[in-house]
Amino acid sequence: MSTQRPKPESRRDVLKYFGLLAGAAALPASLRAFGTQMGFSSRLGPALSALPMDMAEATPLAAASLSPHRVALVKTTDRAAGVRQAIALLNPPSFSGKTVFIKPNYNTGDPAPASTDPVVLETLVQEIQQAGATAITVGDRSGMAATRAAMTQQQVFALAERYGFNALVFDDLGRDDWQYFEAAGTNWSQGFAIARPILNADAIVNVCCLKTHRFGGHFTLSLKNSIGMVARRVPGDGHDYMRELHRSANQRLMIAEVNRAYRPALVVVDGVDAFVGGGPEQGQKVRAGVMLASTDRIAIDAIGIALLRKLGTTRDVSSGSIWQQAQIRRAADLGLGATQPAQIELVTADGASAQMADEIRQFLT
């Protein structure tokens, strides 16, 4: 059953609600302090201090309300309105006074759902700026395209000039700009490295598309989108982390393990359009007509998988329990969010959205 919430009377009310809620962005400061305490990796040198994989245990899950597993659902084909309504319904932690890193999906520059639609990015920037953020950075590393070309194709640099945010191409980062995480407790043979500008931000916003993944991920939602934070290669380190990932039989476990390195302040899934087959850059496209928002990556991905199942999707995505999908199961074992469907609270604000939420619930097993 979904929960309908009354709409705030004004934008000022929404921002007021933001300010009353507990923050989830304490991680970066504690992460930096923890890195200083831990010293440096002998393999990669002092530029890449290594953090243990249990570091996230010190940071509590973000709590947008009484339930940390809330997912706001808006039935819509209007991306701008959907983003605004989903954020207002969720009431995420305040961005006021914070530096914010937005991690979109620019695996390629192809139109949504292959990549983040410019309207989604623009609306998010507007909302975060109006909520009082001090600075915004938008950055990514493409997997199947040249990152700068993909970001140019999706108007990122033009939007950066218009709104005054920083657009960052991870391909251009130097050795000192990557933070290494050790392999212990993971399926990564040599650990992995994440772009420091993400970890240095006060709040991280993960912006995803709704789609399947034909190259071993099975589905690509918020957990998988975090792979774009990881280096393919670090300057001075010859290991190809993406080659290892995509050749590994444990790829889906490795995807989940990367997510233990950070906590998102907000996750948005653009499900106006979806790939129910193929993906990530092209596939069988359908009009799903939904926008989702949460602070819980597992909860929002579970809802996304349920929606793909409702729409009719691949055998890999539709078979068995959602909670036994390798990405979801490993993430749950690592304590990254919801562990069962009963924990997820779907929040809606109108009859059409509530009906969709109830229909999705039937697939959330």
C-alpha positions in Angstrom: 0.0 0.0 0.0 1.3 3.5 -0.8 1.1 6.5 1.4 -0.3 9.7 0.0 1.2 13.0 1.3 -0.4 16.4 1.0 1.5 18.8 -1.2 3.3 21.6 0.7 1.5 24.9 0.2 4.5 26.7 -1.3 8.1 26.3 -2.4 9.0 28.1 0.8 7.3 25.4 2.8 9.3 22.7 1.0 12.6 24.5 1.8 11.4 24.9 5.4 10.7 21.1 5.6 14.2 20.5 4.2 15.8 22.5 7.0 14.0 20.4 9.7 15.3 17.1 8.5 18.4 15.2 9.6 21.4 15.6 7.3 23.1 12.7 5.5 26.2 14.4 4.3 28.5 13.9 7.3 30.4 11.3 5.4 32.8 13.4 3.5 34.3 15.1 6.5 34.6 11.9 8.4 35.9 10.2 5.3 38.7 12.8 5.0 39.6 12.5 8.6 39.5 8.7 8.4 41.9 8.8 5.4 44.3 11.0 7.3 44.3 8.5 10.2 44.8 5.5 8.0 47.9 6.6 6.2 48.7 5.7 2.6 48.7 2.8 0.2 52.1 1.4 -0.5 51.0 0.2 -3.9 49.7 3.5 -5.2 51.7 6.0 -3.1 50.7 8.9 -0.9 48.4 10.4 -3.5 46.0 7.6 -3.1 45.4 6.9 0.6 43.6 3.6 1.1 40.4 3.3 3.1 39.1 0.0 4.6 35.8 -1.2 3.3 34.2 -1.0 6.7 34.6 2.8 6.9 30.9 3.4 5.9 29.7 1.6 9.0 30.5 4.7 11.1 28.0 6.7 9.0 24.3 6.1 9.7 21.8 5.7 6.9 20.2 9.0 5.8 16.8 9.4 7.4 14.4 11.6 5.3 11.6 10.9 7.7 10.6 8.2 10.2 11.4 5.7 7.5 14.9 5.8 6.0 13.5 3.6 3.2 11.0 6.0 1.7 10.6 6.2 -2.1 8.7 9.1 -3.6 6.8 8.1 -6.7 5.3 10.6 -9.2 3.4 9.3 -12.3 4.3 11.8 -15.0 5.8 12.3 -18.4 6.9 15.8 -17.5 10.5 15.5 -16.4 10.8 18.9 -14.8 7.6 18.7 -12.9 8.4 15.1 -11.9 11.7 16.0 -10.4 10.3 18.9 -8.4 7.3 16.9 -7.1 9.4 13.9 -6.2 11.9 16.0 -4.2 9.0 17.8 -2.4 7.4 14.5 -1.5 10.6 12.9 -0.3 11.8 15.9 1.8 15.5 14.9 1.6 18.2 16.4 3.9 18.9 20.1 3.4 21.4 21.3 0.8 21.6 24.7 2.5 25.2 25.8 2.9 26.6 22.6 1.4 28.8 21.8 -1.6 26.9 19.3 -3.8 28.2 16.8 -6.3 25.7 15.6 -8.9 26.6 12.2 -10.5 24.5 11.8 -13.6 24.5 8.9 -16.1 26.6 9.7 -19.2 27.8 6.3 -20.2 27.2 7.7 -23.7 25.5 10.9 -24.9 22.5 9.1 -26.4 19.0 10.3 -25.5 17.3 9.2 -22.3 17.0 6.5 -21.0 20.5 5.9 -22.3 21.7 9.0 -20.4 20.5 11.8 -18.1 18.1 14.1 -19.9 19.2 17.8 -19.9 15.9 18.8 -18.4 16.4 16.5 -15.4 19.9 17.9 -14.8 18.8 21.5 -15.2 15.8 21.1 -12.9 18.0 19.4 -10.2 20.5 22.3 -10.4 17.7 24.8 -10.0 16.2 23.0 -7.0 19.6 22.5 -5.3 20.6 26.1 -5.9 17.3 27.4 -4.6 17.7 25.2 -1.5 20.8 27.2 -0.6 23.8 25.1 -1.8 27.0 27.0 -1.9 28.5 25.2 -4.9 27.5 22.4 -7.4 29.8 20.2 -9.4 28.5 17.8 -12.1 30.9 15.1 -13.3 31.1 11.6 -14.7 33.2 9.0 -16.5 31.7 7.4 -19.6 32.0 3.7 -20.2 31.2 3.5 -24.0 32.0 7.0 -25.2 34.4 9.8 -24.8 33.2 11.5 -21.6 33.6 15.1 -22.8 31.8 14.3 -26.0 28.9 12.6 -24.1 28.6 15.5 -21.7 28.7 18.0 -24.5 26.0 16.1 -26.4 23.8 16.3 -23.3 24.3 20.0 -22.9 26.3 19.8 -19.6 28.8 22.5 -20.4 26.1 24.8 -21.8 24.1 24.4 -18.6 27.2 24.9 -16.5 27.8 28.3 -18.1 24.2 29.3 -17.7 23.9 28.3 -14.0 27.5 28.7 -12.8 28.2 25.2 -11.7 31.4 23.2 -12.3 31.4 20.6 -15.0 34.1 17.9 -14.4 35.3 15.2 -16.8 36.9 12.4 -14.8 39.1 11.5 -17.7 41.0 14.7 -17.0 41.7 13.9 -13.3 45.3 13.5 -12.2 46.8 10.9 -9.9 46.1 13.0 -6.8 42.4 13.3 -7.7 41.6 9.6 -7.0 40.9 7.9 -3.6 41.9 4.3 -3.4 39.8 1.7 -1.5 41.4 -1.5 -0.5 40.4 -4.9 -1.9 39.9 -6.6 1.5 36.3 -7.8 1.9 35.5 -7.2 -1.8 35.6 -9.1 -5.1 37.9 -6.5 -6.6 41.4 -8.0 -6.9 43.2 -4.7 -6.4 40.5 -2.6 -4.8 39.2 0.4 -6.7 39.6 4.2 -6.9 36.9 6.8 -6.7 37.1 10.4 -7.9 38.0 12.6 -4.9 35.8 15.5 -5.9 32.8 13.3 -5.2 34.0 12.2 -1.8 35.0 15.8 -0.9 31.5 17.2 -1.5 29.2 17.7 1.5 26.3 16.0 -0.3 26.2 13.6 -3.3 23.2 13.3 -5.6 23.0 10.2 -7.7 20.9 10.7 -10.9 19.9 7.6 -12.8 17.9 6.2 -15.6 15.6 3.2 -15.7 17.0 0.4 -17.8 18.4 -3.0 -18.3 22.1 -3.8 -18.8 23.1 -6.4 -21.4 26.8 -6.6 -20.4 26.4 -8.5 -17.2 24.9 -5.9 -14.8 21.3 -7.2 -15.7 19.9 -3.8 -14.6 21.5 -0.3 -14.3 19.9 1.9 -11.7 21.4 3.7 -8.7 23.9 1.0 -7.6 25.2 0.6 -11.1 25.4 4.3 -11.7 28.0 4.5 -9.0 30.5 2.7 -11.3 30.9 5.9 -13.2 32.6 7.3 -10.1 35.3 4.6 -10.4 38.5 5.1 -12.4 39.1 3.0 -15.5 42.8 3.7 -14.9 44.6 5.9 -12.4 47.6 7.8 -13.7 50.6 5.8 -12.7 48.6 2.7 -12.0 48.4 0.3 -15.0 45.5 -1.7 -13.8 42.3 -1.5 -15.9 39.5 -1.5 -13.3 36.7 -1.5 -15.8 38.2 -4.4 -17.7 38.4 -6.4 -14.5 34.8 -5.5 -13.6 33.3 -6.5 -16.9 35.3 -9.7 -17.2 34.4 -10.9 -13.7 31.8 -13.5 -12.9 31.2 -11.4 -9.8 30.5 -8.2 -11.6 27.1 -7.6 -9.9 28.7 -8.1 -6.4 31.5 -5.7 -7.3 28.9 -3.1 -8.3 27.3 -3.2 -4.9 30.7 -3.1 -3.1 31.6 0.2 -4.7 28.6 1.8 -3.1 29.9 1.2 0.4 32.4 4.0 -0.2 29.8 6.8 0.1 26.2 7.7 1.1 23.9 9.6 -1.2 22.0 12.6 0.1 19.5 12.1 -2.7 18.9 9.5 -5.5 16.7 10.4 -8.5 15.6 7.8 -11.1 14.1 9.2 -14.3 11.7 6.6 -15.4 9.7 8.7 -17.9 11.2 6.3 -20.5 12.8 3.0 -19.9 14.8 0.3 -21.6 13.2 -3.0 -20.8 15.6 -4.9 -22.9 19.1 -4.3 -24.1 20.8 -1.3 -22.5 22.7 0.6 -21.4 23.1 2.8 -24.5 20.3 1.4 -26.7 17.5 -1.1 -26.2 13.8 -1.8 -26.2 12.3 1.5 -25.2 8.9 2.0 -23.5 7.2 4.9 -22.0 7.1 4.1 -18.2 5.9 7.5 -17.1 7.4 7.8 -13.6 9.9 9.8 -11.5 11.4 8.3 -8.3 13.4 9.8 -5.5 14.9 8.4 -2.3 17.9 8.4 0.0 18.0 4.6 0.0 19.7 3.0 -3.1 18.4 -0.5 -2.4 14.8 0.7 -1.9 14.8 2.8 -5.1 16.5 0.1 -7.1 14.0 -2.5 -5.9 11.2 -0.3 -7.0 12.9 0.2 -10.3 13.2 -3.6 -10.8 9.6 -4.1 -9.9 8.6 -1.5 -12.4 10.7 -3.2 -15.1 9.0 -6.4 -14.3 5.6 -4.8 -14.5 6.5 -3.4 -18.0 7.9 -6.8 -19.1 11.6 -7.2 -19.1 14.5 -9.7 -19.6 14.6 -13.1 -18.0 17.6 -12.0 -15.9 15.7 -9.1 -14.3 12.4 -10.9 -14.0 13.5 -14.2 -12.6 13.4 -15.1 -8.9 13.0 -12.7 -6.0 14.2 -9.1 -6.4 15.9 -9.5 -3.0 18.0 -12.4 -4.4 19.3 -10.3 -7.4 23.0 -10.2 -6.9 23.3 -6.4 -6.8 20.5 -6.1 -4.3 21.5 -9.0 -2.1 25.1 -7.9 -1.8 24.1 -4.3 -1.1 21.7 -5.5 1.6 24.4 -7.7 3.1 26.7 -4.6 3.3 24.0 -2.7 5.2 23.3 -0.1 2.5 19.5 0.0 2.8 16.3 -1.9 2.8 16.5 -5.7 3.2 12.9 -6.6 2.5 9.8 -5.2 0.7 7.9 -4.5 3.9 10.4 -1.8 4.8 9.8 0.3 1.8 7.4 3.1 2.1 6.1 4.4 -1.3 5.0 8.0 -1.0 2.6 9.6 -3.5 0.5 12.7 -3.8 -2.3 11.9 -6.3 -4.6 9.1 -7.3 -2.8 8.1 -10.5 0.6 7.9 -8.7 -1.0 5.9 -5.8 -2.5 3.4 -8.3 0.9 2.9 -10.0 2.5 2.4 -6.6 0.0 -0.3 -5.7 0.5 -2.0 -9.0 4.3 -2.0 -8.5 4.0 -3.4 -5.0 2.6 -6.6 -6.6 6.0 -7.1 -8.3 8.1 -6.2 -5.2 8.8 -9.8 -4.1 
